[in-house]
């Protein structure tokens, strides 16, 4: 996995430090809280998806910490520049 650049992942009313990465499969992903995720991008925006135990744990933590009510398998986010 190769790091590509840090950014702030905007979730609800807050933001979480994250890094764009290239996953071992060669696809672009996002690392947040030390766990790498596949990233989805479409007309609706960007999202994280993952199904491993660590990925589900981090998604649950992010939903709890940022008071997000969505239980969808993909967690949508916006990006912001890091200061």
Residue pairs with C-beta under 8 A, 6 or more apart in sequence:
1 21
1 22
1 23
1 24
1 29
1 31
1 36
2 21
2 22
3 19
3 20
3 21
3 31
4 19
4 20
4 21
4 22
4 28
5 19
5 20
6 17
6 18
6 19
6 82
7 18
7 19
7 20
7 79
7 80
7 81
7 82
8 15
8 16
8 17
8 18
8 79
8 80
8 81
8 82
9 15
9 16
9 17
9 18
9 30
9 32
9 77
9 78
9 79
9 80
10 77
10 78
10 79
10 80
11 62
11 66
11 68
11 75
11 77
12 66
12 67
12 68
13 66
13 67
14 65
14 66
15 80
16 32
16 33
16 62
16 66
17 32
17 82
18 30
18 31
18 32
19 30
19 31
19 32
20 28
20 29
20 30
20 39
21 28
21 29
21 30
21 31
21 36
22 28
22 29
23 29
23 36
23 38
27 38
27 39
28 39
29 36
29 37
29 38
29 39
30 36
30 37
30 39
30 48
31 37
32 48
32 58
32 62
33 58
33 61
33 62
35 50
35 54
35 55
35 57
35 58
37 48
37 49
37 50
37 55
37 58
38 48
38 49
38 50
39 46
39 47
39 48
39 49
40 46
40 47
40 48
40 49
40 74
41 47
44 76
45 76
45 77
45 78
46 76
46 77
46 78
46 79
47 74
47 75
47 76
47 77
48 59
48 74
48 75
48 77
49 73
49 74
49 75
50 56
50 58
50 59
51 73
59 75
62 68
62 75
63 69
63 70
63 71
63 75
68 75
70 76
